[in-house]
Structures are given as C-alpha cells and as structure tokens.
Amino acid sequence: MSSQTNKHIHYSDNDWNHIVTSFNLNKTIEIVLYEQTKLPSSAGSSITQNISPWILRSLTLIGLAALIGNIPVQSHLTASTDINIPSFEIRPDAESIASTTLQLLSSKKENNNQYSEIESTIFGSRELALPERAIESYIGHVDKDNSSKWTTYHVKSYDNLTNIFHKLGHQSSLKTLQQNKALKKVLASLKKGSIIRASSNKGKLSELVFTHDKKNSYVISLNNNDKYTGKWEKNIFEIRQSRASFTIKNGLFFDGKKAGIANHIIKQVVKVFDWDIDFSHDVRVGDEVTAVFEEIYHDGDKVGNQYLLAAEFVNKGRELKAIRYTNKDGKSDYFTPQGREMKKAFIRTPISHARVSSHFNPGRFHPVLHKIKAHKGTDFAARTGTPIMATGNGIIKSIGRKGGFGRAIVIKHREGYTTLYAHMSRFNKKLRAGSKVYQGEVIGYVGSSGLTSGPHLHYELKLAGKAIDPMRASLPNSMSLTAKELQDFRNSAINLVLQLNVLHRFVKAKIEINSAIGG
C-alpha cells in the first residue's frame, strides 16, 4: 500500500477505491484523517497498522450515515490516553477549506462553541427570504373589502328619494328609474331603517339592492338593452352572529367601539340593563361587558347591525345576564337565564311626562258627587288625545263603557295583578276583549268620558282584587314565564347561554374577544 503524508492528513488510494466501490460515493468527498494525541515513535506505527483498517471501515459507515442525515459530524473514538486512534470527518469540498479545517480540528479545545464555529465555517449560512405578504388567518368570517364596489346608505325618517340617491351618488339615475312605473312604486316604499346599496360601472348605476326586513330584497339591474328591471329576491342580505367582550377603561361606548361593537348594539345593552344599573352613576372602570349580537352582510361587506342576542354586564362585581327571546306571537324581550323578564313588571305611569292631579286617597272628597268617596287610583292630567300605555304585559279583560269610568279598559296581568284605565276618549281600534297587550303599547287616548270634571286618565292597580297605590306600592321586579313558555325559552336560549358562559371565562382571564370572531 503506497501512501504519502502531509502533516496530519493521510491519503490511501486502496482504502478510497474500496470505499467508492462499496458505497458508490461521489468522488468529490474527501476523508481527512488526523491525530488527537501524539504517540511514542516506537509504538505509534505498530498500533495504527493493527487497528487502522477495521476502525476506518466502521468509522466510515458512521460518517456515511451522518452525511445521509444531513448532519455535520465530528466523531472521536478514544481507546486510552496513551494510544492514538485516528479520527475522520466527511466534508463536501476538502480542497477549498482544508487549511481552515486542519487548524480547527487540531485544537485541543473541543466544546460546543467550537463546534458551531466549525459548522458555520464548513457549511456557511443562508438567509431565508421573507414572504411577500403577511400570513392570513381565518377568524370566523370574511373581512370587509375596503375596495368594495358598493355604496351603502341607511334610510332616515326625514329622507326622500332625492336625498337618498344623492347620498348614494346616483341622483342623475333617479329620474330614469322613475320612468318605469313598477320601479317607481317599489322605490316609494323605502322607509326608515331600510338598507339600500348601489354599484356602478364606469360611473353609471348598474345595480341597486334594498331591503326593509333583511329577508326580502328588491334587486334592480341594468340589462343588455340598457334598461332597468327589478324583482324581489330572498336571502340577499345575510345575518351573522358576532361576539365581543371588553373591560371598561375609558367609557362604555368608547371601549365598546374599540372592541368592534357598534353604538347601536351598546344602546341595546344599556336599555336591557337599565332596570338594574344606573348608567349615569353606577358604571365603574373595571366593569366587564360581554355581548352576542347580529351583524348584517351583503356581498361580503358588513352593512349594519341588528339585534343584541345575549349580554352580560359585571357591575361592581355583580353579574347580570340577559337573553333575547321571541315568543310564538312574534314579541321579543329579554330574560334572565332562569326565565324572568329583565324589565320591571310594571311602569309607574301610563302617560309619559304627565302631572299627577289626584293621588290615591281612601278618604277623598269627590269633585262631582260632592261627598267623601275613596279614590282607589291615581289621576293624571293631560290633554284630550294624549296616548295611554299599558303599564305591563297582559290580556284585555274588558273594553268599553264602564259606568262612571266612561270608556275604560281592564287588563289582567300575571300573578294576580289587574290594571284599569278610565275616562278615555277612544280606544286603539285593534284591541278587543282577549287581546294580548305589552308594556308600553298604546291602548287608548285621554278623554273626559264618564263622571269627570275635565280630561284626564284615572289609573288603578289591584292585587288579588284589592286596590293599591300604584305610585308607592312595592311592585314585582319582573314576571316569570309560564311552564310551557319556560320550556320553549330554554330550548331556544341554550346556545346563547353556553356562549355567555364561555365568554365569561375569557373576561375573567382578562382576555378580550373582538367582534371579528364570528359564527
């Protein structure tokens, strides 16, 4: 075997050919042999000759495995302190980096820092290019496209068609549309709350969509003959659930908007909890708010908000929850998870901003009969025609003339309560005996029918047939649902209750949920 020595590098033609033949390696790979320790001149030669072939083969196999695994290898096999065992390293290009490698490998300091330096020297470093755009993540629904082709307008109570089309930027198209009698009639139906959207092509109105109830929509399109046609369609506007939670730091509306909750929804939160929280005095920094609500979408764009579905308000540590429930009559209200109304069972006054002209008084002198006669109700002075509201939910027990009360309505409420409204000038034409009425609903108008000295409303509140002072009596906080209604409420509200419970845990963990997390 012929060999030549250059410092600590040993080249063996026979061994190299043997490796190439056996393992089919690329010939550009070089085996570098070096010594870790120096041996006595007499012993080194004989030991190397005895063990070198087998150890070299074993170490070669190990090196090949490391190369295939793409792992830089620096292996050392040590038999004893006085025996020198050759070590080797497999490198991709020995000629270009031989001098640097020899200097590093001959060092006696074998540590991790040195290994990193060797690895960097031999293999170099690569800088990965950054992606062209940020990685997008799905968060529950498609985000609004700020480059949307649509223009949106919400019709106000004072709007007319000219003003609406001016806001849309297509005032010049209104006259053309109104030339079509069918389109003119449908456009005239636009009212407060209607959502109208317009798109254009090269500055000309190409499509107009509007809805009154978010279920049925009217679509006006420009056909190939450059004429406008329209038709009613369903499900053009989409209702999606969204949810958000936040802690009040600067203000209810400010922090709500920051969390992605529109003012329209926050106003509903205030209205729901207004029975239990004085929002002008009781709200504190640190109070926690959670809301599940509906958002309106069209063609991928968010175009509005609809109803608050569920909410939780933690005010000074007190937890209040409300769930929206629509009964079989189509009447919606808010209830606790246990099925009790959030609002009070009764409002004190059936006329807004009315003056009390005569209080509840069992020993009052009657102004018409001129004798002592118990006044079992409260009189509210108001002009003829002033609307009268039902003070609580109930069913009309009687409606019509009632002796000295003149035109009167008696309403039967739950839990043994009844109310009477007397001296009316006229009734709500839709009402009959047995009709359901709801708190705040107009049932009639102030008058002076019956025994009265002038226009006013006589209002009575009774519990189990006994008259009580409606202005001072302790009224029930709310009315509970019947057993059948309660079961229906639980079935329809279970999903919202679960959502509030999950969001409650996020709030307590100080994790704020943004409205973009939709469903």
C-alpha positions, 0 to 999 in steps of 0.5 A: 500500500503506497501512501504519502503524508502531509502533516496530519492528513493521510491519503490511501488510494486502496482504502478510497477505491474500496470505499467508492466501490462499496458505497458508490460515493461521489468522488468529490468527498474527501476523508481527512484523517488526523491525530488527537494525541501524539504517540511514542515513535516506537509504538505509534506505527505498530498500533495504527497498522493493527487497528487502522483498517477495521476502525476506518471501515466502521468509522466510515459507515458512521460518517456515511450515515451522518452525511445521509442525515444531513448532519455535520459530524465530528466523531472521536473514538478514544481507546486510552490516553496513551494510544492514538486512534485516528479520527475522520470527518466527511466534508463536501469540498476538502480542497477549498477549506482544508487549511481552515479545517486542519487548524480547527480540528487540531485544537485541543479545545473541543466544546460546543462553541467550537463546534458551531464555529466549525459548522458555520465555517464548513457549511456557511449560512443562508438567509431565508427570504421573507414572504411577500405578504403577511400570513392570513388567518381565518377568524370566523368570517370574511373581512370587509373589502375596503375596495368594495364596489358598493355604496351603502346608505341607511334610510332616515325618517326625514329622507326622500328619494332625492336625498337618498340617491344623492347620498348614494351618488346616483341622483342623475339615475333617479329620474330614469328609474322613475320612468318605469312605473313598477320601479317607481312604486317599489322605490316609494316604499323605502322607509326608515331603517331600510338598507339600500346599496348601489354599484356602478360601472364606469360611473353609471348605476348598474345595480341597486339592492334594498331591503326593509326586513333583511329577508326580502330584497328588491334587486334592480339591474341594468340589462343588455338593452340598457334598461332597468328591471327589478324583482324581489329576491330572498336571502340577499342580505345575510345575518351573522352572529358576532361576539365581543367582550371588553373591560371598561377603561375609558367609557362604555361606548368608547371601549365598546367601539374599540372592541368592534361593537357598534353604538347601536348594539351598546344602546341595546345593552344599556336599555336591557340593563337599565332596570338594574344599573344606573348608567349615569352613576353606577358604571365603574372602570373595571366593569366587564361587558360581554355581548352576542349580537347580529351583524348584517352582510351583503356581498361580503361587506358588513352593512349594519347591525341588528339585534343584541342576542345575549349580554352580560354586564359585571357591575361592581362585581355583580353579574347580570345576564340577559337573553333575547327571546321571541315568543310564538306571537312574534314579541321579543324581550329579554330574560334572565337565564332562569326565565324572568323578564329583565324589565320591571313588571310594571311602569309607574305611569301610563302617560309619559311626562304627565302631572299627577292631579289626584293621588290615591286617597281612601278618604277623598272628597269627590269633585262631582258627587260632592261627598267623601268617596275613596279614590282607589287610583291615581289621576293624571292630567293631560290633554284630550288625545294624549296616548295611554300605555299599558303599564305591563304585559297582559290580556284585555279583560274588558273594553268599553263603557264602564259606568262612571269610568266612561270608556275604560279598559281592564287588563289582567296581568300575571300573578294576580295583578289587574290594571284599569284605565278610565275616562278615555276618549277612544280606544286603539281600534285593534284591541278587543276583549282577549287581546294580548297587550305589552308594556308600553303599547298604546291602548287608548287616548285621554278623554273626559268620558264618564263622571269627570270634571275635565280630561284626564286618565284615572289609573288603578292597580289591584292585587288579588282584587284589592286596590293599591297605590300604584305610585308607592306600592312595592311592585314585582321586579319582573314576571316569570314565564309560564311552564310551557313558555319556560320550556320553549325559552330554554330550548331556544336560549341554550346556545346563547347561554353556553356562549355567555358562559364561555365568554365569561371565562375569557373576561375573567382571564382578562382576555378580550374577544373582538367582534371579528370572531364570528359564527 
